[in-house]
Amino acid sequence: MDYSYSRPTEVHCPHCNQMVTVDVWLILDQGSQPDSIHSIIEGSFQTHPCPNCSKSIQKVDQPILIYRSKLHPPLLFAPALKTTLKEDQTHTLQQPTVYT
């Protein structure tokens, strides 16, 4: 089972000067997304192609939770670099869905 989770996020493209929506990973399952883990190590993980002009939007600053099922500790949290703790919590914490 893949525990990865991405959410559409509105960001500014510096090339076409437009606000665009890109999928940003908030939870990454290392077992299901090994290429993404490698891109984190290389530093290219937060880069997204602009859906409007196709140029790269560099460094979308979002917190990420990495799930490593077979390692200790199993969870690693990397906060966004230019946000406060409260902003990180707003991005990552959501009200639970209640099923009736």
C-alpha positions as CSV (number, residue, x, y, z in Angstrom):
1,M,0.0,0.0,0.0
2,D,1.3,3.5,-1.0
3,Y,0.9,6.0,1.9
4,S,2.1,8.9,-0.3
5,Y,-0.1,12.0,-0.5
6,S,0.1,15.0,-2.7
7,R,-2.2,18.1,-2.8
8,P,-2.7,20.7,-5.6
9,T,-1.0,23.9,-4.5
10,E,-1.1,27.3,-6.0
11,V,2.3,28.8,-6.7
12,H,3.8,31.8,-8.6
13,C,5.7,31.0,-11.8
14,P,8.5,33.6,-12.1
15,H,8.8,32.9,-15.8
16,C,5.3,33.7,-17.0
17,N,4.3,35.7,-13.9
18,Q,1.1,33.6,-13.4
19,M,-0.3,31.8,-10.4
20,V,-0.5,28.1,-11.4
21,T,-1.5,24.9,-9.6
22,V,1.1,22.1,-9.2
23,D,0.8,18.8,-7.2
24,V,3.0,19.1,-4.1
25,W,3.9,16.0,-2.1
26,L,3.1,16.3,1.6
27,I,3.6,12.6,2.6
28,L,6.1,10.5,0.7
29,D,6.2,6.7,1.2
30,Q,9.9,5.7,0.6
31,G,8.9,2.1,-0.3
32,S,6.5,3.2,-3.0
33,Q,8.4,6.3,-4.3
34,P,12.1,5.5,-4.3
35,D,12.8,7.8,-7.2
36,S,11.3,10.7,-5.3
37,I,13.5,10.0,-2.3
38,H,16.5,10.1,-4.7
39,S,15.4,13.5,-6.0
40,I,15.2,14.8,-2.5
41,I,18.8,13.8,-2.0
42,E,19.8,15.4,-5.3
43,G,17.9,18.6,-4.4
44,S,15.5,18.5,-7.4
45,F,12.4,17.3,-5.5
46,Q,10.8,20.7,-5.0
47,T,11.1,21.6,-8.7
48,H,7.9,21.5,-10.7
49,P,7.2,22.2,-14.4
50,C,4.8,25.2,-14.9
51,P,1.6,24.0,-16.6
52,N,1.3,27.4,-18.3
53,C,4.8,27.9,-19.8
54,S,6.5,24.5,-19.2
55,K,9.6,26.1,-17.5
56,S,10.8,24.9,-14.2
57,I,9.4,26.5,-11.0
58,Q,12.3,26.1,-8.5
59,K,11.9,25.3,-4.8
60,V,8.2,25.1,-4.0
61,D,8.7,25.5,-0.2
62,Q,6.4,22.9,1.5
63,P,6.8,20.7,4.5
64,I,7.1,17.0,3.9
65,L,6.6,13.9,5.9
66,I,8.7,10.9,4.8
67,Y,7.4,7.4,5.7
68,R,10.1,4.7,5.9
69,S,8.4,1.5,7.0
70,K,11.5,-0.6,7.4
71,L,13.8,1.9,9.0
72,H,14.1,3.5,12.4
73,P,12.7,6.1,13.0
74,P,9.9,5.3,10.5
75,L,8.9,8.9,10.1
76,L,11.0,11.9,9.1
77,F,9.6,15.4,9.0
78,A,11.2,18.1,6.9
79,P,9.7,21.5,7.6
80,A,9.4,24.2,4.9
81,L,12.3,26.6,5.1
82,K,10.5,29.9,4.9
83,T,7.5,29.3,7.0
84,T,6.6,29.3,10.7
85,L,5.6,26.2,12.6
86,K,1.9,27.4,12.5
87,E,2.1,27.6,8.7
88,D,3.6,24.1,8.5
89,Q,0.8,22.8,10.7
90,T,-1.8,24.5,8.5
91,H,-0.4,22.7,5.4
92,T,-0.1,19.3,7.0
93,L,-2.9,19.0,9.6
94,Q,-6.4,18.6,8.4
95,Q,-9.7,17.8,10.1
96,P,-10.3,14.0,10.1
97,T,-13.1,12.7,7.8
98,V,-16.0,11.3,9.8
99,Y,-17.9,8.4,8.2
100,T,-21.4,7.7,9.4
